Amino acid sequence: MPHIPIYQVDAFTDEIFHGNPAAVCQLATWLPTDILQRIAAENFLPETAFFIPTAQSGHYELRWFTPEIEMDLCGHATLATAHVLFNHLGWDMHQLSFHTQSGPLIVSKNNQLLTLDFPSRPPIPATLPPEILKGMGVYPMEVFKARDYILVYHDEDIVRNLRPDRAILDQINLDPGGIIATAKGKKVDFVSRFFTPQASIFEDPVTGSAHCSLIPFWSNLLDKKEMTALQVSPRTGKLYCEDAGDRVLIGGHCKTYLEGNIFVS
């Protein structure tokens, strides 16, 4: 029976059971999209990444699926895929290139730190829909938007203690975006949490792609190019961030949780 190698990796952490879990599936050629989506639904993780090699060494095609939809950009599953290639599949150079819906994405390796080179998505001031305000329960100081709504709060404790009302927020369709709550950090430069209404996994543990907007926002506010960040979900993840103009650099560690095979008839 044909099988697909699968790895489950905790991204943006150096500890098992922390960070954001992603499945990484190695394919020889692309399967039909509906099969990829069904595998992602079966895995029931925040993201499942699928990759295939290209004719050029060190270059791969990469796609990401939540249990419900295909995404245009995902940070933690890209980091997890690079981790698998570097640590399990024998790639011994310091850099990988992924071809994706969001263009070419580079991942570099420095010892055990992996760094994503992603497009910057600077947010602009926005008006907060009343449903989001009601669902979040705490009025932010400022509101911005790029792909996601960004709600800026007064301090870290407010972000940590938010208890969004999912029943209210699930009435909003932000596909494929979400809601970021953020504040200046106590021991890091900034903290955040990420919520996705109508998704099976309501709070994403660590969201690399959200930092495509958070990095330029906080870089401008703090007048810093290099920053550290925590996503303060229950699992928690740490990110090493740099504003590089029209690109952002997002660094983190990964830990392998399991490896095995998927059997698809």
C-alpha positions in Angstrom: 0.0 0.0 0.0 1.4 3.5 -0.9 2.6 5.4 2.1 3.5 9.1 2.9 6.2 9.8 5.4 5.0 12.1 8.1 6.7 14.0 10.9 5.0 16.0 13.7 7.1 18.9 14.9 6.7 21.4 17.7 7.8 24.8 16.2 9.0 27.9 17.8 10.1 26.1 20.9 13.0 23.9 22.2 10.6 21.8 24.4 8.2 19.1 23.5 4.5 20.0 24.2 5.2 23.7 23.7 5.2 25.9 20.6 2.9 25.1 17.7 2.5 21.5 16.4 2.7 20.9 12.6 2.5 17.8 10.5 5.1 17.7 7.7 4.4 15.3 4.8 7.0 14.3 2.2 5.5 13.7 -1.3 7.2 12.6 -4.5 4.5 14.4 -6.6 1.4 16.3 -5.8 -1.7 14.4 -4.8 -5.1 15.8 -5.6 -6.0 18.8 -3.4 -9.0 17.1 -1.9 -6.7 14.3 -0.7 -4.3 16.8 0.9 -7.2 18.5 2.6 -8.6 15.2 3.9 -5.1 14.3 5.3 -4.9 17.7 7.0 -8.4 17.2 8.5 -7.4 13.7 9.7 -4.3 15.1 11.3 -6.3 17.8 13.0 -3.3 20.0 13.8 -3.2 23.7 13.3 -1.3 23.1 10.0 -0.2 20.2 7.8 2.6 21.1 5.4 3.2 19.1 2.2 6.4 19.4 0.1 7.9 18.0 -3.0 11.4 18.4 -4.4 12.1 20.5 -7.5 14.7 19.9 -10.2 17.0 22.4 -8.4 18.9 21.1 -5.4 17.8 22.7 -2.1 14.5 24.0 -3.6 11.1 22.6 -2.8 7.4 23.3 -3.5 5.5 23.8 -0.3 1.8 24.0 0.6 -0.1 24.4 3.9 -3.5 23.2 5.0 -5.5 23.7 8.2 -8.1 21.1 8.9 -10.5 23.2 6.9 -8.7 25.2 4.1 -5.5 25.7 2.2 -3.5 28.7 3.5 -1.5 31.2 1.5 1.2 31.6 4.2 2.2 29.7 7.3 5.2 30.4 9.4 5.4 27.5 11.9 4.7 24.8 9.4 7.5 26.2 7.1 9.9 26.2 10.1 8.8 22.6 10.8 9.4 21.6 7.2 12.9 23.1 7.2 13.6 21.3 10.5 12.6 17.9 8.9 14.8 18.5 5.9 17.8 19.7 8.0 17.5 17.1 10.8 15.8 14.0 9.3 16.4 14.1 5.5 20.0 14.9 5.3 20.1 18.4 3.9 23.5 19.7 5.1 23.7 23.2 3.6 22.8 26.2 5.6 19.8 27.3 3.5 16.6 26.0 1.9 14.2 27.7 -0.6 10.5 27.0 -0.7 8.3 27.9 -3.7 4.8 28.8 -2.4 1.6 30.8 -3.1 3.3 33.7 -1.3 6.4 33.5 -3.5 9.8 32.2 -2.7 10.6 31.7 1.0 14.1 31.2 2.3 14.9 29.4 5.6 18.4 29.5 6.9 20.1 27.5 9.7 22.6 28.8 12.3 23.3 25.9 14.7 19.8 25.0 15.9 18.2 28.3 15.2 16.1 28.3 12.0 15.2 31.7 10.5 12.3 32.4 8.0 12.7 35.1 5.4 9.1 36.2 4.9 7.3 39.1 3.1 6.5 42.1 5.4 2.8 43.0 5.7 2.7 46.3 7.5 -0.7 47.0 9.0 -2.6 50.2 8.6 -5.1 51.9 11.0 -8.5 50.3 10.9 -12.0 50.5 12.4 -12.8 47.6 14.7 -16.0 45.7 13.8 -18.4 45.8 16.7 -18.7 42.0 16.7 -15.0 41.7 17.4 -15.1 44.3 20.2 -18.0 42.5 21.8 -16.4 39.1 21.4 -13.0 40.1 22.7 -14.6 41.9 25.7 -11.8 44.4 26.3 -11.4 47.6 24.2 -7.9 48.0 22.7 -6.0 51.2 22.6 -5.5 51.0 18.8 -6.7 48.9 15.9 -4.8 48.0 12.7 -5.2 45.6 9.9 -3.2 43.8 7.2 -4.3 40.2 6.6 -5.4 40.1 10.2 -6.9 42.6 12.6 -4.3 43.7 15.2 -5.7 44.9 18.5 -3.1 46.8 20.6 -3.5 46.6 24.3 -2.0 48.6 27.2 0.1 45.8 28.7 1.0 42.2 28.6 -1.3 41.1 31.4 -4.4 42.2 29.5 -3.3 40.1 26.5 -2.6 37.1 28.7 -5.9 37.4 30.5 -8.2 37.8 27.5 -11.1 35.4 27.5 -12.7 35.9 24.1 -16.3 34.8 23.6 -16.0 32.3 20.8 -19.8 32.1 20.2 -19.8 35.8 19.3 -16.6 35.7 17.2 -17.6 32.6 15.3 -20.3 34.8 13.7 -17.5 36.6 11.8 -15.9 35.2 8.7 -12.3 36.5 8.4 -11.1 33.7 6.2 -8.1 33.3 5.9 -7.3 36.0 8.4 -7.6 36.2 12.2 -7.5 38.5 15.2 -4.1 39.4 16.8 -4.0 40.7 20.4 -0.7 42.3 21.2 1.1 44.5 23.8 4.6 45.5 24.8 6.2 42.7 26.7 7.7 42.7 30.2 10.8 40.5 29.4 10.6 40.6 25.6 9.9 43.4 23.2 6.3 42.3 22.5 3.7 39.6 23.2 0.7 38.4 21.2 -2.1 35.9 20.9 -3.9 34.8 17.7 -7.6 33.8 17.3 -9.3 32.4 14.2 -13.1 32.6 14.3 -14.9 29.7 12.7 -11.8 27.5 12.7 -11.7 24.2 14.5 -8.6 25.4 16.4 -9.8 28.7 17.8 -6.5 29.9 19.3 -3.4 29.2 17.3 -0.5 28.4 19.7 2.3 30.3 17.8 1.6 32.1 14.5 4.7 32.9 12.4 2.7 34.6 9.6 1.1 37.0 12.1 4.6 38.4 12.8 4.8 39.5 9.1 2.6 42.4 10.5 3.7 42.5 14.1 7.4 42.9 13.3 7.0 46.1 11.1 4.4 47.5 13.6 6.6 47.0 16.7 9.8 47.9 14.9 8.3 51.3 14.0 6.9 51.8 17.5 9.9 50.7 19.5 12.5 52.1 16.9 14.2 48.7 16.9 15.2 46.4 14.0 15.9 43.3 16.1 13.4 42.1 18.7 12.3 39.1 20.7 8.7 38.1 21.0 6.5 35.7 22.9 3.2 34.3 21.8 1.5 33.8 25.1 -0.9 31.1 24.3 -1.2 28.2 26.8 1.6 26.3 24.9 3.8 29.5 24.4 6.4 30.1 21.7 9.4 32.3 21.4 10.4 34.2 18.2 13.5 36.1 17.3 12.4 38.9 15.0 14.1 41.4 12.6 12.6 44.1 10.4 14.4 43.9 7.1 12.4 46.5 5.1 10.1 44.7 2.7 11.0 41.4 4.4 10.8 40.1 7.9 13.1 37.6 9.5 11.4 35.2 12.0 13.7 32.8 13.9 12.8 29.9 16.2 13.7 26.4 17.3 11.9 23.1 16.7 11.5 19.7 18.4 10.5 16.5 16.7 7.5 14.8 18.4 7.0 11.8 16.1 7.7 10.3 12.8 5.8 7.6 10.9 3.8 6.9 7.7 0.4 7.7 6.4 -1.2 4.9 4.3 -3.4 6.1 1.5 -5.1 3.7 -0.8 
